[in-house]
Amino acid sequence: MTTAAHPPIYLDYAASTPLDRRVLDAMLPLMVEDGLHANPASSHGPGFRARAAVEKARAQVAALIGAEPGEIIWTSGATESNNLAIKGALEFRGLTQAHVVTSRTEHKCVLDTCRHLETRGVRVTYLKPGALGLVTPEQVIDALTPDTALVSLMWVNNEIGTVHEIERLAPLLRERGVLFHVDAAQAAGRVAIDLSQVPVDLMSLSAHKAYGPKGIGALFVRRRPRARLAPQIHGGGHEQGMRSGTLAPHQIVGMGAAFEILQREGAAEAQRLAALRDRLWAGLQSLPQLHRNGDPMRSAPHVLNVSFEGVEGESLRASLPDLAVSSGSACSSATQEPSYVLRALGRDDELANASLRFSVGRRSTEAEIDAAAARVCQQVRRLREISALWD
């Protein structure tokens, strides 16, 4: 049993990352009484200084992804960004005879947004990935119709880590005049992104997946050619009229600092995380009948998803209180159902339920990885010995 003195080994960085101390240090001056507390929309000295801090952070976020600062719109997180991108693009275009292409393995906030649009008359095509979780550019292009207004496809899958071929697909959609939205919550800082070269129109970002604070995110909205959106929150016309509401400078500055750190350190960090992920996978190899979910040749460095034959999923997770791991997306965990992502890959309910998503991060160590692998192997063997599922 874990205690305060011995907390569980944290291997759930894909769900949320701890706040980097350097990010906290950047935020503190905006959180104290004599700091930058003014409304950044105010027309006086303190307001101008708060606005300058916001604009510096906007430039920091833009720099990581090869964008212009004016193409960054602040939101409350990737869920709001995805909603604004998809609903906003469709509503600006007009919902009549509109068609959207997405995949069955997108984040719930994309799938639920698309299902909402279906109730308003929009037609949506949900592409089925291959067995390794990859939706190919050819699949997307084949699904287009003359009425296709938008394609929405995540850069990195949050459950299995598969990296989609965004660089290859984006030019094909640009040639056909179809808007392209990408959920990059798991990709920023972990895979190279340069929107000055890759013609994505809309891209969603999150701070708390990148060692920044919760409650803040951003949406990249391309200026040339301009991607046009209908706002989802109306008010004072903030954020170029796309997202009204008083900005939260302390959270914004935190996101800027987190992304600036990733710009400096992200490439080296990604190499280290990939080595830890591979070390964990190697440490599980003493167990027979393992299934790695996702494409090992196109995998984000921080995610490893494994299914274990011959064990019951709830029992497996209950046997690992000393490990902070998940069975899939934290946003879907309340349903207690097998992962819809793994089922879309062809896993049956039993195997999809008996899966663990390990995600490593900035504070992960080799010693933690070795201890986690040993603990999982021990518990899987124990459960198999008493399981009617294991022959």
Sequence and secondary structure as in RCSB ss.txt:
>XXXX:A:sequence
MTTAAHPPIYLDYAASTPLDRRVLDAMLPLMVEDGLHANPASSHGPGFRARAAVEKARAQVAALIGAEPGEIIWT
SGATESNNLAIKGALEFRGLTQAHVVTSRTEHKCVLDTCRHLETRGVRVTYLKPGALGLVTPEQVIDALTPDTAL
VSLMWVNNEIGTVHEIERLAPLLRERGVLFHVDAAQAAGRVAIDLSQVPVDLMSLSAHKAYGPKGIGALFVRRRP
RARLAPQIHGGGHEQGMRSGTLAPHQIVGMGAAFEILQREGAAEAQRLAALRDRLWAGLQSLPQLHRNGDPMRSA
PHVLNVSFEGVEGESLRASLPDLAVSSGSACSSATQEPSYVLRALGRDDELANASLRFSVGRRSTEAEIDAAAAR
VCQQVRRLREISALWD
>XXXX:A:secstr
   SSS  EE BTTT     HHHHHHHGGGSSTTSS S TT SSHHHHHHHHHHHHHHHHHHHHHT  GGGEEEE
SSHHHHHHHHHHHHHHHH STT EEEEETTS HHHHHHHHHHHTTT EEEEE   TTS   HHHHHHH  TTEEE
EE  SB TTT BB  HHHHHHHHHHTT EEEEE TTTBTTB   TTTS  SEEEEESTTTTS TT EEEEE TTT
T     SS SS TGGGTS S   HHHHHHHHHHHHHHHHHHHHHHHHHHHHHHHHHHHTTTSSSEEEES TTSB 
TTEEEEEETTS HHHHHHT TTEE BSS GGGGGG S  HHHHHTT  HHHHHTEEEEE  TT  HHHHHHHHHH
HHHHHHHHHHT TT  
